């Protein structure tokens, strides 16, 4: 009987701590660098309404902790869906995304666009 009450009490404590934890409402709450959004009015960015822009900037110019922060917020599936539809990723980032999310390079829109518009010399 005592064990059941202890488990129930621990569950209630966990639920209360989850409810009182700070809600993430802005990109600043994820500890993203303001330099990622230097050319825009970043105060108007919403995490849901500008998810594509936030993910694109972090994957191209962010750090590993920033990547882990957006991964924790958006989830692996949503980030993978956003990355597959991006028009541009550099070769190194494309290779990383392909390996990390287990998606073939040929499924990325940016890869298809690169194949459609070859450059003269690719150094």
Secondary structure, 3 states (H helix, E strand, C coil): CHHHHHHHHHHHHHHHHHHHCCCCCCHHHHCCCHHHHCCCCHHHCCCCCCHHHHHHHHHHHCCHHHHHHHHHHHCHHHHHHHHHCCCCCCHHHHHHHHHHHCCCHHHCHHHHHHHHCCCCCCC
